[in-house]
Amino acid sequence: MDHIRLGKTEIAVNKNGFGVLPLQRTEKTEAVKILRKALNGGINFYDTARAYSDSEEKIGLAFDGCREQVYIATKTTAKTAERFWRDLDTSLQTLRTEYLDLYQFHNPPFCPVPGGEDGLYHAMLEAKKQGKIRHIGITNHSLAVAREAAESGLYETLQFPFSYLAAQADLDLAQACADADMGFLAMKALSGGLIVNAGAAYAFMSQFPNVLPIWGIQRESELDEFLALQAHPPRMDDTISALIGRDRKALSGSFCRGCGYCMPCPAGIEISLFARISLLLRRSPTERWLSEENQAKADRIEDCLHCGQCEERCPYGLKTQALLLENLKDYREVLAASRRGMQL
């Protein structure tokens, strides 16, 4: 079993972080069962956020009575110190714990620093002094903000999108964190579902001793896959390297990572799904994407208000409106072909 030390935090955990965001879509009893099975399987780092609906509640239920066996990380989107304290107290109560192992600023548009008018970093320091949090982290999708955080010396961990589709700048960022003895948490380790070979993703991550992948898990079958990989860790070889090379060639350029920061859409369009539906149709079984429910969602793309909010919010600078129209055209072509096949 592989382990990792999260930089200067000195937190040593199984190199399989559990991303709890998807469990907000899982019924409570089943979610608790999955979380407990993960702990019994040796996974001891759990990442969530105040913004992930009831995910904190599910963690609190699952680990009530065995808190000392797990490391819990959560996040706040607070823009003021007052909101910071409200979020922190709510998280502690919901998670049924007196402290957080890691508290993170959740994708702020700037890097909070001491003396800022917002008072956020001072609040973090005070919460640490009070023993309510043990370590200070930050998450981001902006490379500029992430670099500033890594260079500032103010943060003990950085959480950033990182997968085998990573650009050189992302690899350099991971190395900068290693040089600064800063824990690096890899969100979107499967690139929002575009990477379908978990073994290849696992092998890629094994090359970075300072990187903790946060695997988003919603179903027991997904957990079982990572537990199996944990028991028999795949290592990079020519076969996996070739597979990664093919994926990088196919998926390079401007593609939607599914981060969801473009949402909500005032026209009700599920942008984070349909801006990448073409890729999903080609990389996983099509039946789930062609359901009547998803067909209705796809039709909403034509209701676009052209307000531009999605493009303003996109941390990757994507031309979202054009991307949605391209994906709608492709979606309908695949749907029509499927219907023709059913008629034969």
C-alpha positions, 0 to 999 in steps of 0.5 A: 500500500502506497503512503504519502506525507502531506508536506510540512503538515506531517500528515501521513496518509494512504495515497488514496484520498476520498473525494466526497463530493459525488456522495451528495448524490448517494442515499444517506444509508448507502453513503455511510456504508461506502465511507465506512468500507473505505476506512476499513479498506485503509483509506483515511483521508476524506475531502469535502466542502461546506458547499457540497450539500449534505456530504459533511453530514454523511461523513459525520454519521460515518465516522462518529465514534472513530474520528481519531482514525481519519483525517478530514478536510473541508472548505469554505467559500467565505468572502468575509471573516463573519461568514468564515466563522459561520461556515467553520462552526457549521462544518464542525457541528455537521461533521460531529468533530471538535477540529478539522485536520485541514481547512481550505479556502474554496477556489477564491478569486484571489490569494488571501494574505495577512492584513487583507481587508477581508480578514480571511487569513487572520480568521484562519490563523485565529481558528488554528490558534483556538484548535478548531483547525490544525492546518491551513490550505487553499484550493483553486482552478486558476494557475495564477492564484495557485502559483501565488499560494505556492510561493507565499509560504502561507499555506500548508497544502494546495488543491489543484486539478491534476491528472495525466492530462496535465499541462507542463505548467501544472507539472511545474506547479506540483514540483514547486509545491514539493520544493516548498514542502507543501502538500499537493492534493490532486482534484479532478484526478480522472478529469471529471470522468474523461479518464476512464482507465483508473489503473493508468491514472493510479500509475501516473499519480504513483510517479509523484511522491508529494501528490495525493489524488482525491478520487471522487467516489459515488458508488461502492463499485467505484470504491472497490476498483480503487481498493483493488488498485491499492492492494496491487498498485500498477506502475508506469510501463510502456503499455500504460505510457502509450495509453496515456499518450493516446489520451493526451493526443485525443483530449489536448486543447480546449475541453471542459473539465466539468468543474462546475464553476460556470453554474448555475445557468440562468436558462437552466442549462447543465453546462458542466455536463453538456459542454463535454458530452461529445467526449463522454459519448465516445469514452463511456457507454452511450445509453446513460447519456441518451436517456429521455431526461438527458435529451430534455436537458440537451434541448435546453441549450437552445434556450441560451440567453447569451448572457456570457456569465458562464464564460466569465466564470470559466477558470479555463477561459473556454468559449462555452456558448460555442462549445455547447452548440457544437456538443448539441449538434454532435449529441443529436447526431449520435442520438439519431444514429442510435435510433436508426440502429434500434429500428434495424 
